Amino acid sequence: MVHENAQAPVTACDQELALFTDLYELTMLQAYFEEGMHDTAVFSLFVRRLPQRRNYLLACGLDSLLGQLEDLSFGQRDLDYLASLGSFSDRFLRWLD
């Protein structure tokens, strides 16, 4: 159930969100791609250190975040930026498109 005061989630149409990911994840994705590994991959989300005087962490909005990840796509500006880094193959960048 959505609370009546809840704001609409940010969507990829609102902002270019694909490059908010860590470059490590993209380099790992390229390695899987080049090896022909197309099965589901699982990554963990964790916090190395909690803020001072905190002994727990509460994560909210994960369902919305997962929905965003399922629809994540790379725009042409994203792909141009990744190409400029020289770390990704043209074949992989075409696959991301």
N, C-alpha and C positions, 0 to 999 in steps of 0.2 A: 504494500500500500504506500502511495506517495503522499507525503505530508503536504497540506494545502499551501504552506509557505515555502516549499522547496523550489529552488531555482532550476530552470532547465539546464541540463548538462551541456558542457562545452563540447561541440562536435568538430570533426575534421573540417567541416564546411566553415566554421567560425574562425578557426586558426589552423596553421600548419603545425600539426602535433607530432608527426613521424620522427622528427629529429630530436625530440625530447628523450629518446632512448639513448642508452650508453653505447658508445662506439664499440665497446667490447662485445656487446650482444650482436651488433651487425657483423663484426669480423667472425664471430662464431657461426652466425647464420650463413655467411659466405663459405666458410669451411664445410659446413654440413651440405650446402648446395653443391659445391665442387666434388664432394665425395658421393653425391647421389643419395644422400640421406634425407628422405622426404617424409619420414614418420613424424609424429607429434614429439616435440621437444618440451621439456619442463624446466623452467627457471624459478629460482626461489627469490622471494622478496624478504629482506631482513634488515635489521637495524644494528649497526655495530655497537653503538653506545646510546643509552638513553640520556635525556637531559638530566642535569643535576636535580636531586631531590625527587626524581621520578622512579617508581619501581615497576611500572607497567606501561604498555603502549596500546592504544585503542586505534584500530584502523577502520574507518567508515567509508562508505561509498565504493566498496570493492566491486559490487555488481555493475555499477555504472562504468567503472574503469575497465573491467573485463569486456563489456560491450564495446567500448571505444577501441580496445586492442583488436577485437575481432574485425572491426571495420577500418583499421589503420591502413593508410595508403600513402605512398610517396608522390608528391607533386614534382613537376619538372624542376622547380628551384631546388628542392631537396636533392634530387638526382644529380643536378649540376654541381651542387656543393660536395656531395659524396665523391663525384668524379674528380673534383679538384684536389681531393686529398691524396690521390694516387694510391690508395690502399685497396680499391675494389675493382674487380675485373669488369670490362664492358658487358660481358655475358651476364654476370650477376646483376648489374645495374639494370639491364634490359628486363631481367626476370622480376625485379622489384617494381618495374613500371606497371 
